[in-house]
Amino acid sequence: MVENYAKLGIYDNILQTIGKTPLVRLRKIERYFNLKNELYAKVEFFNPGGSIKDRIGKYMIEGAKREGKIVEGGVIVEPTSGNTGVGLALVAADEGYMTVFTMPDKMSTEKELLLKAMGAFVIRTPTAVAPGDPNSYYKVAEAVRNLIWKKGQAISREELKEIVEHVQWLVNEERLDELRAILEEEVEETPYAYIPNQYFNRYNPLAHYETTAREIWEQTGGEIDYLFAGIGTGGTITGIGRYLKERKKDVKIIGVDPVGSIYSLVKKGMSLEEALKKAHPYLVEGIGEDLLPETVDLSLVDDMVVVNDQEAFAMTRFLARKEGILAGGSSGAALYGAVKYLKEKGVEGKKVVVIFPDTGRNYLTKVFNDEWLIANGFEVDDEKVLEVLR
């Protein structure tokens, strides 16, 4: 019926369509796993860039403009697993900035091609290196920024292309001493290149405090009991958690962490130094970390649940078939963690919201590709993997 359709609107630009994403009841998931709770997904791929990161892309650049950190003709440089890059690329396309994104080589080809389609330059870096290594995606972003700063003025797209190609060559050839020299050289800061740095940017959690959390509160009529979210930069769970706890003290905020990440270990009381020794690569994208960003406040997280790659991928694929929701691997991880936690803790009669950060269209050649899964040692019989939850 007509009244079931969303109200149509007219907007002046694409950025005005960010946010106001739907909350969708997962009735089939509830029945299949015999959950005695109302289970809802906050479906963030309804954002124009296909992910929750559109929200922070907009907030971080608006904040930088107000603070004079970037000017017209400037270049936005950011280390990203892909989605934050898309959010920033949306803003850049609308407002006329150039963009460069550094991305670990484990990230999907779709994400790289999507960023390039939006006019961005992309530099691929090794995945299995420490954050402080000169060829990590964090440090490579700083190297690009420093080379632009060294110019002392706004640069052309052709000049930016030359810088990007040079830095990619240094990474590919493992010219670590030359990268280190670029990072250590003293250059004057200019507003012609800016790294928002989602891991240390206060506008990251603020975006979720002021938008995502408010939407969830209004959509549930304040009756939310549990929120489950994967933790990447931590901005999502921190911003939402802070807002919800200010309004309902007994709401439970549960973090979902992939095996190989440090968050669950640190939350349990392990020192950062010891946790880092146990960190190792994993394949689910966009959640987990091998550093502790300033954007995460683990004191707001009541409990953690750990999910491995196999569990995340099986639930992601099952979700698409069962509910018709094509979400990414971090969504599957969050959903698996939610079902596991609710069942193991015997939680019943509660209203539960799970954050689905992005679209599965970014992972068609990986998570939704049997050949890729088998080549990486994963089971492709999803129901077999999920049987343990029933």
Wavefront OBJ file of the C-alpha trace (Angstrom):
o trace
v 0.000 0.000 0.000
v 1.172 3.537 -0.727
v 1.356 4.559 2.932
v 4.032 1.888 3.526
v 6.523 3.670 1.295
v 9.040 6.147 2.698
v 8.196 9.794 2.292
v 9.850 11.170 -0.829
v 12.031 14.228 -0.525
v 13.911 16.640 -2.725
v 17.476 17.574 -1.745
v 19.944 20.234 -2.854
v 22.906 17.830 -2.812
v 23.752 14.207 -2.047
v 25.167 15.021 1.398
v 21.687 15.958 2.614
v 20.619 12.318 2.174
v 23.091 11.042 4.782
v 21.445 9.516 7.854
v 17.834 8.746 8.756
v 18.455 5.079 7.950
v 15.783 2.461 8.731
v 15.510 0.094 11.645
v 14.412 -3.310 10.319
v 12.952 -6.171 12.373
v 14.754 -9.485 11.758
v 11.805 -11.796 12.340
v 13.160 -14.695 10.298
v 16.459 -14.615 12.184
v 14.513 -14.540 15.452
v 12.536 -17.633 14.471
v 15.443 -19.587 12.985
v 17.583 -19.197 16.109
v 14.604 -19.334 18.494
v 15.337 -15.954 20.042
v 12.888 -14.679 22.631
v 13.710 -11.047 21.892
v 12.795 -8.367 19.370
v 15.814 -8.141 17.075
v 16.311 -5.050 14.900
v 19.021 -4.039 12.431
v 20.093 -0.446 11.905
v 20.699 -0.761 8.158
v 23.398 1.763 7.323
v 23.866 0.876 3.669
v 20.915 3.175 2.984
v 23.410 6.039 3.251
v 24.371 7.343 -0.229
v 27.916 5.976 -0.033
v 26.660 2.608 1.170
v 27.904 2.721 4.752
v 27.705 4.265 8.199
v 30.988 6.072 7.492
v 29.203 8.685 5.378
v 28.137 10.220 8.676
v 31.662 10.777 9.970
v 32.995 11.827 6.572
v 30.580 14.732 6.577
v 31.208 15.677 10.220
v 35.009 15.508 10.025
v 35.296 17.746 6.963
v 32.720 20.247 8.222
v 34.733 20.452 11.444
v 38.032 20.857 9.579
v 36.611 23.696 7.475
v 35.399 25.546 10.577
v 38.821 25.151 12.193
v 40.769 26.236 9.093
v 42.530 22.904 8.689
v 41.626 22.608 5.007
v 40.947 25.205 2.331
v 39.640 25.237 -1.217
v 42.005 23.347 -3.501
v 43.199 21.177 -0.628
v 43.719 17.416 -0.597
v 42.028 15.059 1.854
v 44.327 12.140 2.729
v 43.089 9.268 4.878
v 44.067 5.726 5.884
v 40.883 3.689 5.444
v 39.487 0.184 5.098
v 37.375 1.710 2.333
v 34.104 2.986 3.725
v 35.424 6.110 5.433
v 37.152 6.871 2.168
v 33.840 6.707 0.333
v 32.224 9.013 2.888
v 35.058 11.495 2.505
v 34.987 11.131 -1.288
v 31.295 12.083 -1.262
v 32.101 15.288 0.585
v 35.100 15.976 -1.624
v 33.091 15.503 -4.827
v 30.404 17.876 -3.570
v 32.813 20.527 -2.292
v 35.684 20.263 -4.783
v 38.550 18.690 -2.820
v 40.957 16.083 -4.180
v 41.385 12.828 -2.255
v 44.047 10.173 -1.597
v 43.301 7.033 0.382
v 45.757 4.491 1.736
v 44.294 1.029 2.108
v 45.674 -2.343 3.334
v 45.933 -4.938 0.592
v 43.442 -7.280 2.319
v 40.597 -4.888 1.510
v 38.291 -5.814 -1.351
v 38.905 -4.768 -4.943
v 35.374 -3.374 -5.047
v 36.271 -0.753 -2.443
v 39.332 0.385 -4.368
v 37.407 0.634 -7.634
v 34.585 2.493 -5.909
v 36.976 5.093 -4.528
v 38.631 5.539 -7.905
v 35.214 5.896 -9.544
v 34.640 8.881 -7.265
v 37.856 10.526 -8.406
v 40.138 9.383 -5.589
v 43.717 8.140 -5.770
v 44.336 4.881 -3.875
v 47.614 3.555 -2.466
v 47.701 -0.103 -1.403
v 49.886 -1.060 1.580
v 50.817 -4.336 3.321
v 48.268 -5.615 5.851
v 50.558 -7.527 8.210
v 52.722 -4.640 9.430
v 52.692 -2.706 12.694
v 50.907 0.668 12.746
v 54.212 2.455 13.317
v 56.004 0.882 10.350
v 56.763 3.383 7.561
v 54.825 1.264 5.037
v 51.701 0.873 7.199
v 48.639 2.543 5.783
v 48.684 5.036 8.643
v 52.253 6.173 7.984
v 51.953 6.107 4.190
v 49.084 8.599 4.486
v 51.359 10.859 6.529
v 54.079 10.551 3.880
v 51.678 11.720 1.156
v 50.513 14.621 3.315
v 54.108 15.674 4.072
v 55.050 15.680 0.393
v 52.086 17.966 -0.333
v 52.944 20.214 2.614
v 56.490 20.450 1.275
v 55.125 22.130 -1.877
v 53.868 24.976 0.306
v 50.880 25.691 -1.925
v 47.836 24.160 -3.582
v 48.843 21.524 -6.139
v 47.310 20.331 -9.399
v 45.770 16.911 -9.943
v 48.741 15.991 -12.141
v 51.181 16.914 -9.373
v 49.146 14.866 -6.907
v 49.208 11.894 -9.285
v 53.014 12.064 -9.412
v 53.229 12.085 -5.607
v 50.849 9.126 -5.310
v 52.701 7.077 -7.928
v 56.029 7.789 -6.251
v 54.795 6.762 -2.807
v 53.145 3.602 -4.177
v 56.471 2.697 -5.791
v 58.289 3.205 -2.488
v 55.779 0.897 -0.775
v 55.921 -1.768 -3.485
v 59.727 -1.759 -3.515
v 59.871 -1.700 0.305
v 62.012 1.435 0.294
v 61.450 1.848 4.009
v 64.419 4.155 4.604
v 63.128 6.598 1.991
v 59.621 6.502 3.442
v 61.064 7.041 6.904
v 63.055 10.032 5.654
v 59.878 11.630 4.252
v 58.124 11.073 7.586
v 60.997 12.488 9.647
v 61.727 15.562 7.531
v 60.480 18.755 9.146
v 57.950 20.485 6.907
v 55.657 23.393 7.620
v 52.000 22.477 8.073
v 49.638 23.986 5.504
v 45.868 23.775 4.915
v 46.497 22.278 1.451
v 46.613 18.694 2.749
v 44.620 17.338 5.660
v 44.363 13.913 7.293
v 41.043 13.736 9.164
v 42.416 10.641 10.955
v 39.199 8.930 11.933
v 41.057 7.113 14.735
v 41.801 10.348 16.598
v 39.131 12.744 15.344
v 36.580 13.910 17.917
v 33.998 14.449 15.184
v 33.901 10.682 14.609
v 32.064 9.697 17.826
v 30.279 13.060 17.827
v 28.663 12.242 14.473
v 27.147 9.093 15.971
v 26.180 10.826 19.197
v 24.280 13.515 17.321
v 22.795 11.426 14.484
v 22.903 7.616 14.677
v 22.126 7.431 18.386
v 19.297 9.981 18.220
v 17.711 8.056 15.355
v 17.879 4.756 17.264
v 16.412 6.385 20.378
v 13.530 7.875 18.411
v 12.921 4.739 16.343
v 12.682 2.536 19.443
v 10.739 5.105 21.449
v 13.527 4.921 24.031
v 12.749 1.255 24.692
v 16.062 -0.173 23.498
v 17.610 -2.666 25.941
v 20.692 -3.945 24.101
v 22.901 -2.490 21.383
v 25.431 -4.674 19.530
v 28.101 -3.109 17.327
v 31.451 -4.091 15.909
v 34.352 -1.910 17.028
v 36.694 -0.470 14.397
v 37.738 3.077 15.232
v 35.252 2.805 18.097
v 33.457 5.981 17.070
v 30.154 4.240 16.409
v 29.861 2.331 19.674
v 31.273 5.244 21.705
v 28.972 7.909 20.268
v 25.867 5.740 20.388
v 26.730 4.253 23.754
v 27.268 7.631 25.400
v 23.985 9.031 24.096
v 21.930 5.990 25.081
v 23.442 5.685 28.553
v 22.728 9.351 29.267
v 19.046 8.579 28.713
v 18.739 5.019 29.972
v 21.307 3.877 32.520
v 20.499 0.175 32.307
v 20.845 -0.112 28.508
v 23.535 -2.676 27.642
v 26.206 -1.815 25.074
v 27.914 -4.937 23.725
v 30.991 -4.750 21.520
v 31.726 -7.359 18.857
v 35.416 -8.030 18.184
v 37.060 -10.286 15.593
v 39.581 -12.918 16.660
v 42.991 -11.289 16.218
v 41.937 -7.833 17.405
v 43.012 -6.318 20.734
v 39.776 -4.722 21.966
v 38.329 -7.722 23.800
v 41.708 -8.407 25.418
v 42.116 -4.824 26.634
v 38.520 -4.786 27.894
v 39.292 -7.866 29.977
v 42.129 -5.989 31.655
v 45.131 -7.063 29.599
v 47.753 -4.386 29.086
v 47.993 -2.856 25.632
v 51.549 -4.164 25.318
v 50.493 -7.747 26.047
v 47.398 -7.505 23.859
v 49.490 -6.349 20.903
v 51.628 -9.488 21.229
v 48.494 -11.579 20.674
v 47.162 -9.525 17.760
v 47.234 -11.181 14.346
v 45.687 -10.634 10.901
v 42.095 -11.597 10.139
v 39.965 -11.253 7.022
v 36.727 -9.602 8.110
v 36.990 -5.933 7.145
v 36.220 -2.734 9.025
v 36.229 -3.954 12.635
v 38.923 -4.803 15.150
v 42.246 -3.019 15.611
v 45.907 -3.444 16.475
v 46.005 -0.039 18.144
v 43.884 1.822 20.690
v 42.335 4.913 19.035
v 41.330 8.029 20.950
v 37.867 7.671 19.422
v 36.987 4.593 21.477
v 35.828 4.670 25.105
v 35.701 1.068 26.306
v 34.249 2.169 29.657
v 30.937 2.644 27.812
v 31.035 -0.990 26.640
v 29.380 -3.334 29.128
v 30.607 -6.573 27.617
v 32.363 -8.013 24.581
v 31.777 -11.020 22.354
v 34.454 -12.418 20.045
v 33.646 -13.755 16.570
v 35.956 -15.456 14.082
v 36.071 -14.952 10.325
v 34.193 -18.159 9.556
v 31.315 -17.268 11.850
v 31.119 -13.716 10.492
v 31.094 -14.804 6.845
v 28.569 -17.602 7.333
v 26.124 -15.270 9.098
v 26.612 -12.570 6.459
v 25.698 -14.982 3.662
v 22.821 -16.507 5.644
v 21.408 -13.046 6.378
v 21.206 -12.254 2.658
v 19.268 -15.429 1.918
v 17.070 -15.391 5.002
v 16.145 -11.705 5.282
v 17.076 -10.347 1.857
v 19.569 -7.973 3.482
v 22.860 -7.884 1.569
v 25.247 -6.537 4.185
v 29.004 -6.713 4.686
v 31.088 -9.072 6.787
v 31.163 -6.775 9.816
v 27.355 -6.884 9.857
v 27.466 -10.675 9.879
v 29.983 -10.541 12.716
v 27.755 -8.209 14.745
v 24.692 -10.379 14.132
v 26.510 -13.598 14.978
v 27.829 -11.972 18.144
v 24.358 -10.771 19.102
v 22.706 -14.169 18.607
v 25.530 -15.955 20.424
v 25.447 -13.527 23.361
v 21.665 -13.507 23.768
v 21.502 -17.318 23.674
v 24.441 -17.935 26.003
v 23.282 -15.334 28.536
v 19.662 -16.495 28.406
v 18.419 -12.999 27.546
v 14.675 -12.877 26.810
v 11.978 -10.260 26.335
v 14.330 -7.466 25.340
v 14.477 -5.014 22.436
v 17.825 -5.474 20.698
v 19.449 -3.316 18.004
v 22.383 -4.522 15.892
v 24.403 -2.103 13.759
v 24.829 -3.214 10.123
v 27.593 -0.835 8.934
v 27.740 -1.403 5.180
v 26.556 -3.107 2.024
v 27.493 -6.580 0.842
v 28.059 -5.220 -2.658
v 31.574 -4.329 -1.501
v 32.361 -8.023 -0.945
v 30.814 -9.924 -3.854
v 34.195 -11.313 -4.939
v 35.069 -12.370 -1.389
v 32.433 -13.154 1.232
v 29.789 -14.050 -1.366
v 32.196 -15.959 -3.597
v 32.457 -19.700 -2.820
v 35.749 -20.005 -4.687
v 37.383 -17.285 -2.587
v 36.079 -18.815 0.641
v 37.320 -22.312 -0.260
v 40.705 -20.952 -1.361
v 41.034 -19.315 2.069
v 40.041 -22.455 3.953
v 36.450 -21.555 4.848
v 33.354 -23.744 4.952
v 30.719 -22.692 2.411
v 27.842 -24.603 4.056
v 26.617 -21.672 6.132
v 23.860 -23.547 7.958
v 26.445 -26.113 9.101
v 28.557 -23.340 10.627
v 25.541 -21.685 12.270
v 24.089 -24.919 13.669
v 25.942 -24.321 16.944
v 23.692 -21.300 17.616
v 20.402 -23.155 17.292
l 1 2 3 4 5 6 7 8 9 10 11 12 13 14 15 16 17 18 19 20 21 22 23 24 25 26 27 28 29 30 31 32 33 34 35 36 37 38 39 40 41 42 43 44 45 46 47 48 49 50 51 52 53 54 55 56 57 58 59 60 61 62 63 64 65 66 67 68 69 70 71 72 73 74 75 76 77 78 79 80 81 82 83 84 85 86 87 88 89 90 91 92 93 94 95 96 97 98 99 100 101 102 103 104 105 106 107 108 109 110 111 112 113 114 115 116 117 118 119 120 121 122 123 124 125 126 127 128 129 130 131 132 133 134 135 136 137 138 139 140 141 142 143 144 145 146 147 148 149 150 151 152 153 154 155 156 157 158 159 160 161 162 163 164 165 166 167 168 169 170 171 172 173 174 175 176 177 178 179 180 181 182 183 184 185 186 187 188 189 190 191 192 193 194 195 196 197 198 199 200 201 202 203 204 205 206 207 208 209 210 211 212 213 214 215 216 217 218 219 220 221 222 223 224 225 226 227 228 229 230 231 232 233 234 235 236 237 238 239 240 241 242 243 244 245 246 247 248 249 250 251 252 253 254 255 256 257 258 259 260 261 262 263 264 265 266 267 268 269 270 271 272 273 274 275 276 277 278 279 280 281 282 283 284 285 286 287 288 289 290 291 292 293 294 295 296 297 298 299 300 301 302 303 304 305 306 307 308 309 310 311 312 313 314 315 316 317 318 319 320 321 322 323 324 325 326 327 328 329 330 331 332 333 334 335 336 337 338 339 340 341 342 343 344 345 346 347 348 349 350 351 352 353 354 355 356 357 358 359 360 361 362 363 364 365 366 367 368 369 370 371 372 373 374 375 376 377 378 379 380 381 382 383 384 385 386 387 388 389 390
